[in-house]
Amino acid sequence: MKVAELNGGYTTDAALRTAASALCKAPLERKAAHQSAGTVRGTLVQYPDSGGYETGIDKVACSLAADIGGGTHELTQPLT
């Protein structure tokens, strides 16, 4: 997981989504590359909507989504 900060004059939810996704892309790709094969199923990018951004909420949370499957995959050490 990574927490990033938005900077810019974003006025729409679509612009915020694009900016947040761009902030998360490289860090999540690096983290995913270091995980066991078959354990990463996607990403989750959480960001403020335009109303929240206007009031000063500027943090973006970038996370990997894991396979919960049938218990065949488990973390054996902290994520790097």
GITA-V545427 format. One line per field, one symbol per residue. psi: psi as a letter, one per 40 degrees, with the letter a starting at -180 (. if undefined). A space follows every 50 residues. Layout:
BEGIN
psi=???
END
This chain:
BEGIN
psi=iihihhhifheiddddddddddddcddddddddeiihedheaihhhiiid ddddeeheihhhiihihdafeehiheiii.
END
